[in-house]
Amino acid sequence: MATNKNMKAKPYYHQQNTNCAASGGGGGGYSSESSNGGSNSPSPPPSPRRHASISHSRRRLRTKSFSFFRRDSFALTVSFIFRRNLRYLVLLCLLYVSGLIMCVGPFAGLVGHTPVPGSVYRSHEIFGKLWDQIQSDNSSAIDLSSVWKYKRLKVQKPCLNSTVGRYFGIEKESPGPSGFLIVEANGGLNQQRSAICNAVAVAGLLNAILVIPRFEFNSVWKDPSEFGDIYDEDHFVATLDGYIKVVRELPDLLLERNDYNMTNIPTFRVHAWAPASYYMGEVYPVLREQGVIRIAPFANRLAMNVPPHIQLLRCMANYKALRFSDPISTLAEKLVKRMIEKSSGTGGKYVSIHLRFEEDMVAFSCCLYDGGKAEKLEMDMFREKWWKGKFKRKDRVILPGLNRINGKCPLTPLEVGMMLRGMGFDNNTSIYLASGKIYQAERHLASLLKMFPLVYTKESLATPDELAPFEGYSSRLAALDYTVCLFSEVFVTTHGGNFPHFLMGHRRFLFDGHSKTINPDKRKLVLLFQDMNISWVTFKDQMEIMLSENDRKGIMVPRVRKINRKTSIYTYPLPECRCLQQSHNTTLQLTQPAR
């Protein structure tokens, strides 16, 4: 039996080895050279003369000394030039930053410089200029059933129905489980979802028994929900049976051994995107010895580039095992059906928008809109309240214009509305708005409602009594938005994050490989929204090109070459998850069927 002292020993904590001594070629980094142009049989050196005079020896000595002197002089000269030019390089960098501040920042107007294209928010002016043209546009509206034209060839493959431990030789070493795995998922709804899927994969890799993941309380989300409040525990356990074993609690014997204190359990702080080899080399031996390990926190702690059998477990967890709990599924299904009813004019099809224009997002982005000095003061106060002095550090330069040019500013409701109207969606289109509390909602939503009067939210679709059990639980409310967006014909993402990444992948899984998502090119949009000479026809042409590009990208499957978000299996689930797809997979059935 291991003591508490042993459990807290340093070997349980991993530090990544960054030794670079072995880089380069063999032989300790040395290489041999020949002076014969690469011949396999270099010519031997010339034989020395028989009568070598003293003067010849002196010449050789002087030549050698001069050679060393010349080398040292060259090195000193290079060093001097580098130090001299370094000052100019630093000065050049300072001038560049100063130029950005003058051209893009708030000083541009004071010194009379013309703002860099795209750096200033003028969308409200463009809308006012083009509104009459938008209203009088008689061109035919886009048909929601034919928005997406690209198709993928569906190739069904059988799934492996066995544990994955055998593929790594674990079952040969020990036919029984290696021990119990405890993970603590942090973050919001979809970051926790990522942690759960990765925990299932790691449990299969280690041939471990997974304890239902614990949720850390987050000071930002402030949601005390546990796993069973968000997901159907029974369904989760039953679906994974045959792949990994899942239990709700750690056995009493192990709890007693660790004094009923989770902190006494051997705990790993795994570095981000750890490969499968790390878990096999570092974690597995401790698991076998101690019988239980704990990994906290557990967000993004497994590499995306892992063997197919591990990816299959991620697929199983994400698309089969994780089903929302009955209270969430029941209300979510009602909301989807109500949206379909509200969309009778477009064949029951609707558009969903994940709008990130809440006060905290606007403040954190450090972008400026059309609120003038009052808005800037309000955002400064909000940043100071929630992030204290983070945005006032000397090393932090805030350039709102540069943020906008680089596509880092949240789109306003007005900008999203103009984009969709330009793409061909008319005012008969039903829109579901997935969002928190919009910053200055009455003012910013007014223009969107002029363009699209049929805008709905969970608050407008559900009754107060139906929503009451969800109030104060951000993850449960996000789960409702997630479901309604999942079954929309068109999903619009406006500012990135885990929510759209998971949703795009889930939609690819449901809709035969097509995400059916509009992910706008914000760098292009800001240029168009600042062009006061643009016509509605020109703007529409650009938006139709952008829609076509999103259609093409919706079916793309990038190669997994390195660990990054673009190659996440949660965003691009095919082809690894293809075997789990079913025919008629878009049928709405969220709740447990009656037995």
C-alpha positions, -999 to 999 in steps of 0.1 A, spaced: 0 0 0 14 34 -11 17 61 15 5 97 11 42 108 11 49 86 -19 18 98 -37 30 134 -36 65 127 -48 78 146 -78 79 117 -103 42 121 -107 46 155 -121 59 158 -157 82 183 -170 88 184 -208 123 176 -219 137 203 -241 172 190 -245 184 200 -280 219 185 -277 211 157 -302 199 180 -329 216 179 -363 236 150 -378 254 121 -362 287 122 -345 278 148 -319 270 174 -346 303 173 -364 306 167 -401 336 158 -423 345 178 -455 367 170 -484 383 195 -508 379 175 -539 344 185 -549 328 154 -533 350 126 -548 348 92 -531 387 90 -533 402 123 -523 437 130 -535 465 126 -509 482 158 -496 515 167 -515 547 152 -500 569 177 -481 600 190 -498 633 173 -489 652 206 -481 628 228 -462 647 260 -454 643 280 -422 629 310 -442 602 287 -456 592 277 -421 591 313 -410 569 322 -440 545 294 -430 545 306 -395 538 342 -406 511 331 -430 494 310 -403 496 339 -378 482 363 -403 454 339 -411 443 338 -374 446 376 -372 425 380 -403 398 357 -389 397 376 -356 396 409 -374 367 397 -395 348 385 -364 354 418 -346 342 437 -377 310 416 -380 303 421 -343 308 459 -346 286 462 -376 259 440 -359 259 462 -328 258 493 -348 230 481 -370 211 467 -340 204 503 -329 190 511 -363 169 480 -363 154 489 -329 147 524 -341 131 510 -373 108 488 -352 98 518 -330 90 539 -361 69 511 -374 49 508 -342 45 546 -340 33 546 -376 6 520 -368 -5 540 -338 -7 572 -358 -25 556 -388 -47 531 -371 -51 544 -335 -71 572 -321 -44 598 -330 -51 595 -367 -78 621 -366 -57 646 -346 -29 647 -371 -50 646 -402 -40 612 -414 -64 592 -435 -74 560 -415 -61 527 -429 -89 510 -449 -110 488 -426 -97 503 -394 -127 524 -386 -163 512 -378 -186 529 -404 -210 500 -409 -239 521 -395 -232 548 -421 -230 523 -449 -263 508 -438 -280 542 -438 -266 550 -473 -277 516 -488 -310 510 -469 -332 523 -497 -314 501 -522 -317 471 -499 -355 477 -496 -360 481 -533 -340 451 -543 -364 430 -564 -340 401 -571 -352 367 -562 -344 355 -527 -321 325 -521 -339 292 -516 -329 277 -482 -331 242 -495 -305 249 -522 -280 271 -504 -254 243 -503 -244 228 -537 -212 209 -529 -216 173 -520 -192 146 -506 -191 110 -516 -202 89 -487 -181 58 -481 -194 36 -452 -169 16 -432 -175 -9 -404 -166 2 -369 -143 -17 -346 -163 -32 -317 -136 -39 -291 -114 -23 -266 -84 -4 -279 -59 -15 -253 -49 -46 -272 -36 -24 -301 -9 -11 -277 0 -44 -262 -16 -36 -228 -40 -65 -227 -12 -90 -233 7 -76 -203 -24 -74 -181 -58 -88 -192 -76 -68 -165 -80 -30 -161 -49 -11 -153 -67 11 -127 -90 40 -124 -88 73 -142 -102 105 -127 -102 137 -147 -114 172 -139 -129 191 -169 -127 229 -168 -142 257 -189 -176 261 -204 -199 236 -221 -179 227 -251 -145 229 -234 -158 204 -209 -171 183 -239 -137 182 -253 -122 171 -220 -148 143 -217 -141 130 -252 -103 131 -245 -108 113 -212 -126 85 -229 -98 82 -254 -71 82 -227 -90 56 -207 -90 33 -237 -54 40 -244 -44 30 -208 -70 2 -205 -83 21 -175 -117 24 -159 -130 59 -163 -147 76 -134 -175 99 -146 -156 132 -152 -159 159 -126 -166 195 -136 -145 223 -121 -164 254 -110 -154 282 -132 -154 318 -119 -163 331 -154 -192 307 -162 -203 304 -126 -222 272 -133 -222 246 -105 -237 219 -128 -224 183 -126 -220 158 -153 -255 143 -148 -271 178 -149 -258 183 -185 -256 148 -199 -275 115 -196 -252 94 -174 -269 60 -180 -267 65 -218 -230 75 -215 -221 44 -196 -242 20 -217 -230 34 -251 -193 30 -242 -197 -5 -229 -175 -28 -250 -151 0 -256 -142 12 -221 -157 7 -187 -172 37 -169 -182 40 -133 -198 68 -113 -177 67 -82 -142 54 -71 -145 22 -51 -145 26 -13 -113 6 -9 -94 32 -30 -111 61 -13 -102 47 22 -66 42 11 -64 79 2 -81 91 33 -112 101 13 -92 130 0 -89 135 -38 -57 155 -34 -40 124 -20 -44 106 -52 -14 107 -75 -21 137 -97 -6 146 -131 -5 180 -146 -2 170 -182 12 195 -207 -11 205 -236 -15 183 -266 5 154 -250 10 125 -274 -1 89 -268 36 80 -261 36 103 -231 7 86 -215 22 51 -222 56 61 -209 48 84 -180 13 78 -168 7 41 -174 34 28 -150 21 49 -122 -15 38 -129 -4 2 -128 15 7 -95 -11 29 -77 -43 16 -91 -57 51 -96 -45 85 -110 -60 119 -113 -54 144 -141 -63 180 -134 -70 202 -153 -79 182 -184 -86 206 -213 -67 199 -245 -44 174 -228 -43 148 -256 -28 154 -291 -51 155 -321 -27 134 -341 -33 100 -324 -38 64 -337 -71 56 -354 -83 35 -325 -80 65 -302 -98 87 -327 -127 62 -328 -132 66 -291 -134 103 -294 -160 98 -321 -180 74 -300 -180 98 -270 -188 129 -290 -215 117 -314 -230 87 -296 -223 86 -259 -228 123 -250 -265 130 -251 -280 159 -232 -299 151 -200 -337 146 -203 -346 181 -190 -323 198 -216 -333 174 -245 -370 178 -238 -370 216 -240 -345 217 -268 -367 194 -289 -396 217 -283 -376 248 -293 -365 231 -326 -400 221 -335 -413 256 -327 -386 271 -350 -397 248 -377 -433 259 -373 -422 296 -374 -404 288 -406 -433 275 -426 -428 301 -453 -394 286 -461 -403 249 -459 -395 246 -422 -359 256 -427 -342 284 -407 -309 302 -402 -291 302 -368 -266 328 -358 -241 325 -329 -238 362 -322 -208 371 -299 -217 407 -291 -221 405 -254 -206 433 -232 -177 412 -220 -168 402 -256 -169 438 -268 -148 449 -239 -122 421 -242 -118 427 -279 -107 463 -273 -126 473 -305 -144 506 -310 -178 509 -326 -202 538 -330 -208 548 -293 -181 575 -292 -165 586 -260 -193 572 -238 -187 537 -252 -150 539 -247 -154 551 -211 -179 523 -204 -156 496 -219 -126 509 -200 -145 507 -168 -157 472 -176 -122 460 -184 -109 475 -151 -137 458 -131 -133 423 -145 -96 422 -155 -81 448 -132 -49 462 -146 -44 436 -173 -52 461 -201 -31 489 -185 2 472 -184 31 491 -200 38 462 -223 3 461 -236 -5 483 -267 -42 486 -275 -48 493 -312 -85 490 -319 -81 498 -356 -55 471 -361 -77 446 -343 -105 454 -367 -82 451 -398 -70 417 -386 -106 404 -382 -105 403 -344 -135 424 -337 -169 408 -330 -194 414 -358 -223 436 -348 -259 425 -354 -261 451 -382 -231 437 -400 -244 402 -398 -277 413 -411 -262 432 -441 -240 402 -449 -269 378 -450 -291 402 -471 -262 406 -495 -259 368 -498 -296 366 -509 -315 358 -477 -347 380 -477 -369 393 -449 -390 362 -449 -361 342 -435 -366 329 -399 -335 335 -378 -326 319 -344 -302 340 -324 -279 321 -300 -264 346 -277 -260 359 -242 -272 394 -234 -264 417 -263 -245 448 -255 -270 477 -257 -294 453 -273 -322 478 -282 -298 500 -302 -277 473 -318 -306 449 -327 -328 476 -343 -311 474 -377 -310 436 -378 -348 435 -370 -354 460 -399 -337 436 -423 -350 404 -407 -382 408 -386 -385 371 -379 -358 368 -353 -363 344 -324 -343 334 -292 -348 307 -266 -364 334 -244 -390 342 -271 -397 305 -280 -400 291 -245 -424 301 -218 -410 317 -186 -420 285 -167 -401 263 -192 -369 284 -188 -371 289 -151 -351 256 -142 -323 267 -165 -318 303 -152 -284 308 -136 -269 277 -154 -249 290 -183 -240 255 -196 -276 243 -196 -287 274 -215 -258 270 -239 -269 234 -245 -304 247 -256 -287 271 -281 -264 243 -293 -293 220 -302 -314 246 -320 -283 257 -340 -274 220 -348 -306 214 -367 -307 247 -386 -303 247 -424 -277 274 -422 -254 281 -392 -236 315 -390 -205 319 -367 -193 354 -361 -163 352 -337 -148 318 -332 -146 298 -300 -154 262 -289 -191 265 -295 -189 270 -333 -159 246 -337 -178 217 -320 -211 227 -338 -194 227 -373 -180 193 -366 -213 179 -354 -231 193 -385 -205 177 -407 -212 144 -390 -250 149 -394 -250 163 -429 -228 139 -448 -196 158 -444 -209 194 -450 -208 218 -421 -235 240 -437 -218 270 -420 -211 306 -430 -178 316 -414 -174 351 -428 -141 366 -439 -140 395 -415 -108 410 -430 -127 414 -463 -159 425 -446 -143 455 -428 -130 469 -460 -164 467 -476 -181 482 -446 -158 513 -447 -161 519 -484 -186 549 -486 -186 547 -524 -198 510 -526 -231 502 -542 -256 476 -531 -250 456 -563 -212 455 -557 -217 446 -521 -241 417 -531 -216 404 -556 -189 402 -530 -213 385 -505 -224 359 -531 -187 351 -537 -182 347 -499 -212 324 -496 -199 302 -525 -165 300 -508 -181 289 -475 -200 263 -495 -167 249 -509 -149 250 -475 -178 233 -458 -168 199 -473 -131 203 -470 -111 177 -449 -76 191 -441 -48 167 -435 -37 162 -399 -1 173 -402 4 190 -368 -14 197 -336 -36 228 -340 -73 237 -340 -77 235 -377 -71 198 -376 -93 191 -346 -113 159 -350 -141 178 -332 -142 203 -361 -133 179 -389 -147 144 -378 -144 127 -412 -132 103 -423 -123 88 -388 -159 90 -375 -175 80 -408 -183 44 -396 -207 58 -369 -229 77 -394 -263 63 -401 -288 68 -429 -316 93 -420 -292 107 -394 -308 142 -394 -340 130 -379 -347 149 -347 -347 125 -318 -331 140 -287 -349 123 -259 -349 87 -247 -373 67 -269 -402 50 -250 -397 14 -241 
